[in-house]
Structures are given as structure tokens and as C-alpha cells.
């Protein structure tokens, strides 16, 4: 035996003591670079250390599983149908499969601790022992009872607030912190999962939410003054981070990844100083570890870049170079610190289009001259949890469109292919197939519809406002609708039962006839209408039993959309959505909801809302084409929804709700970009309903975002009534009205959280209504839940709505007696 080649890294890396992989001399050049590492030769067999992989990295990976295995395991556990051990077994298998997949694909820097039973920020709260007092946690390792109570609430206490993760459709659980919060190392999940992967032969990079981003994403706990400086808790949480780091080092970790995505926001000098202070304090504990700080979702501002690249305890920096084109120029113009690694996020982690490999390779090669060939690592722009799992599971997609796409599993392969190409081992056949697919997409007649493009272009020059102001419209609508003070309604959906899903599934599979399907859906609508009438709700909904999802349902009836069978993406907890794919110009061939709305209205004399999803929400909750500006696609969708609104009005529907749940979600992360986005997003909404009569009442709905900073844009939407999430965010919305904002349209801040199984009492809801009346006029206030009821059970819904209606009537009586 003799040493064929010696391989030296920045630090001395020992050979893997496990058995070496064997490759023949002929196979070796195709799989490894000429300087592929320590190799030994015995006779005609070359032995190569298994850990010699290209410089490739994945920020994070979908956790639900290719067939939503975690979703079903969680819901079974919550329903008491399976044990904690059963749930843990499913989770263990999912993690093992993910690590194995990335390892076999050749990824060098494989993440661990990106799996979560609910949310990665909640995992950090558990790690820090930052459990709000109301959950009666007494210390020790946090178990499922406390963990899921924080996420979902329980019979006696509400859940923690849930809001959007930056500008994505993923929701995180907002930490509640204050000067009296006691921190302790209370969840060893990060260390346990690192050890778990290591036992499988996979050396991973443990991932933690960075300490500064954790605090900046938190809120003051109830009872703590609004202006409490959350960063003042930095010195209190760092000791826990030090304990975690020490355990990871002891377990054998050589790299650690801190996700600090708040670095892409507009940060003042005080917040930037917190990053310097935090990583200076952690420098000694991190000694001997390679430290990666990962950012994503936008360009990193110049001052943040300067702060980040000056941190002496940091080995590597990860940047989103898909949504951060200016960061690429910043690296080139401002320079890159010598001896540090750049984890270049060139493969899009938020969309499903196949990477343009030739363009990405050019970008990477241009960075080599700045960073150094041995310091450049190919990565994803962000975690792949925001995309679907695997194209292999997609029999519904035709071959042409499928060739244009890459889901998470395919993106892992793209990352490794780019890393190999950068190392001089370009797979010419793979790159050629990719180039052919890119050309096919550009040339396909399926993508462009000249009539649609002309109609959208003609929108310029008008603001598409309704002719009459909202006050006059509300008067005209009240004369026609004759609603009581504090009218009650729900947001749209009612529980989606197992039987209902079975009916839709069998109809799609052609196991039942159209007549049988229509009869079953009509029966469900009739049940929902009867329930609402018995509860004495004022403005009804049909419950949306025909809809699988509020976006996919419409996408299936619009041109320019494609659909997947298993393209599920986690939204929160066990809730997954299946975003449609917008690949071409959008139009509406036929009415989409008119039949069902007319059917429902025929069953009652009360107003029945026509239920639509707005253009901005359809856009933001789809995988959107990346070959034209997003606003152009949004205008096309707005024109399609406009036709539907006009058909509903012609069919006699007097109240039409156009949900814009995701309008705030799409707000760019940098303030300089807000005005442009809000201009075209609000304009798109107004396009949908600008032509209706004054007596037609237009509602919209928004949920689970911070709306206070865009309240003037919400007013500018010019809807007659807005229903908006309020209770789960602890009535944060009401503060904007306390601060003097005048709102003249109808408004229904949610009176209870529908994402928790907890049933609010009549007294609790009445108290919320009274708080609203302290800042809102009686004549504009509506009473409704936070959001749709799709995910709840009928027993929960009936009990909660009974209390909601009772509370509204109680307050009406009080108001009448006070006159």
C-alpha cells in the first residue's frame, strides 16, 4: 500500500475511520476531482475516503415528507389515536431519509436541526426555556404537552401568536419575552439530532436560529410595556447558546450554522451593534468550530454586510444571490474578507423552476476571482422548506412542464452539479439537458397569450376606483341588506370532514358521477346554511365544500396554471398547501364560483357571500413564473377575478368577499421597496371590483401578519368591509386605531383564534368586542372569527360560533339600553 495523493484543507481533517469506498481506476475520474483526497492503492483497486465531496451546501430541507407523513403523524397524535413514540418514529425515519438523500447526492455540508415538529422558532424558544407562565411549565426538558400547548393552545389557555416568516407563507410562533423571563437550557434537540445523524454515518452542520434574530423576531410578553428593549435580553440568552455550542463540540461537530435572516432588514446601529456583541461574546465558546452565518430572502444592506464580515468568530457567510442580486455586486465592489468562505445561494429555494445552470455557473466563476477557488461553496438561496419535495411524485404534470421544474430533491442535485462543474467535473449531458429545457420554456406557445398581455397593458393610466365614496356605498348597502348593529359573519370555509374529502377525491378519480358529486356538495352546503341559520348568523357563507384550497381551486379553472399531485409545502404546524404553478399568461375561460354561490343563496333569505380569492393572494400563494415582473402576472389575475365578480353580481349575489390574506405577506423586506409593491398590489385589488354597483358590498379578508404598518394602504383598497385577524395577535391591530387612524369602512377584527381547539367563552368574546368599540364606531364594526374554519371540527365550530353570536347579541342589548 502506498499514499497516492495527500489532501490538505485549511485545518487538518482526519481520515474517516469507517471503511473506505472502493472504485476502480476507470470509475474514479468521473466521480472525483483529480485532487480528490487521500487515496490508497491495493493492486488494481483505488480506495478513496468517503468524505471527499464537492463544496456544496443546503440551507434547510422540507420536513413534512414527500407524502406529508409528518402531517398525518402529528394529527393522529393530537387526536389521541397514536402515541408519542409513534410520532417520534415517523420523525426519526423522515430525518434519516433526508440526511441519506443529501449524502448520496454528494452534498458536503448537510444541515441538521432543520426538522421541526411545528416550527423552528418555537424550537428555539424551547431550547431557551422561554415558556410563558400561562403554560404552567415547571422546568426540565420540554415535552410535547408544553411544546404543542404553546403552538396550538389547550383547553384552558390560548396559543402564542403566529405570524408570517418574513415575506413567505410559512408562519412562525412569536416568542413572548420580558424582563422577568427566565432562560435555561431546556431542549437538547439540536445536539440530539446531530448525534442521530452521526450515528447514521452522516456528519452534519447543526443549524440554530441566531441569538440576535431570535430576539428581533420576538415581542414583549403580555403585561410588559410596548417599548421594552428585547435586545437587552441578549446577555441572558447567550449562556444557553454557550451550553449548546459546548455540547455540539463535545459530540464532534466541526461546523455550526447560525441563521440570522434579520440581517437583510433595515437595521439601525443599535441592532447592528448587537450582532457584534453577540458573536464577540460567543467567540471563545466557538473556538475550534467553523461558524457559518446564513442570511436569506433579500439583499443584505451595505452596513449589515460590513458588520457581518467584520466578525472575527465567523468562518463563513451565506447570502441569497437569487433575491439578492445587489449583494453579488456588493461582494465584488466592497470586497470579501480574506480566508473566509462564501456560501453562495445561487439555487432558488423559494420557487420550483429549474435553475439556469449555465447562468449560475457564470456567477460562481465570477465570484471565484473575489473569494478564492477553495473558499467558494455552492448553496441554496434559503431553506428548501419553501418549495415542494420531489418531482418524482408528480404523475399529473406533463413532460414539457415537468422539464422546466426542480423541486427540493432536484435542487439538491442541481447544487451538487454546480459544485462539480466549479471543480472542473462538469456533467456535460446534465448541463445540455438543462439548457434545452430553458430554451423550451422560452419558446413554448403555452406561455404567451397576446390578448391577455394587451388587456393587462391597457390597465395603465387608471386607478380603477369605484365612483362613489365608501360612506355613501355603506348607506346604500344597508338599505338593501338591513343588517343589525354588530352584524355577525364567518370568513368563508367550514370544516373539511373526512367524508367531504372522500367525495372530492372519488369525483376526481371518476369513481362517482358528476350528478353524485353535485348532490353531495349541495347536501353539505345545505347543512352549513342550516347551521348558520340556527346560530342566527347575519351574513352567511356556503362553507366552500367544493374547494380543496383557496388558491388551488381557482388556479384549476384559470389558464396559465399547472397543478401537482404532491407538491405540498408547509404553511404552519401540520397545515400544508399545494401551490399551483403559474407558467404562462392568465385568463378565465369560464365562471368559477357562480353556480355554487347561486345554489347557496337559493337555500336562504339571508345574504350569502360570494367567496373569491384575490389576485395578490393567488400570486403570493402560487409558484410564480420568473420570466416577467410579478406585477404583470398580478394584473392578469385581477382581470380574471374582475370577470368573476361581475358574473356573481349579475347572478344576484349582494355581498362578495375577495380575500387578500397574503397582501401584507408580499411586502418587500426593505422599506425602500414598499411603495412600489403596495401601489400595484392595492391597484390589483381595486381592478377586481371597480365596476360593481354601490349596493353590492365588497368584503376582503386578511390574516396573520403585522398590518399596522400598512393600514393606509388597506384603507386605499377601498373595500366596503374588511375582516382581519386580531385575537391571536393579542389585539395588536387595535393599537393603530388608538393612535388616531380613522377608518370609515366596515371592519371586523377577529374575536377568536380559529387555529386553536380552545373554545372561547361568551364573556371573553364580549370583552374583545367592547375593546373594539372603544376605538371603532358602532356602525362599522362586524363580529367574526380570525380566519376560516376549514381546519376545525364541527363540535368546536358550533360551540365557538354559538358563543360569538351570543356575545354580539349581549353587546347589542347593552348598546340599545344605553341610548
Secondary structure by P-SEA (a helix, b strand, c coil): ccccbbbbccccccccccbbbbbccccccccccccccbbbbccccccccccccccccccccccccccaaaaaaaaaaaaccccaaaaaaaaaaaaaaaaaaaaaaccccccccccccccaaaaaaaaacccccccccccccccaaaaaaaaccccccccccccccccccbbbbbbbbccccccccccaaaaaaaaaaaaaccbbbbbcccaaaaaaacccccccccccccccccccaaaaaaaaaaaaaaacccbbbbbcccccccccaaaaaaaaaaaaaacccccccbbbbbbccccccaaaaaaaaaccccccccccccccaaaaaaaaaccccccccccccccccccccccaaaaaaaaaaaaccccccccbbbbcccccccccccccccccccaaaaaacccaaaaaaaaaaaaaaaacccaaaaaaaaaaaaaaaaaccccccaaaaaaaaacccccccccccaaaaaaaaaaaaccccccccccccccccaaaaaaaaaaaaccccaaaaaaaaaaaaaaaaaaaaaaccccccccccccccccaaaaaacccbbbbcccccccccccccbbbbbccbbbbcccccaaaaaaaaaacccccccccccaaaaaaaccccccccaaaaaaaaaaaaaaaaaaaaaacccbbbbccccccccccccccaaaaaaaaaaaaaaaacccccccbbbbbbbcccccccaaaaaaaccccbbbbbccccccccccccccccccccccccccccccccccccaaaaaaaaaaaaaccccccbbbbcccccccccaaaaaaaaaaaaaaaaaaaaaaaaac
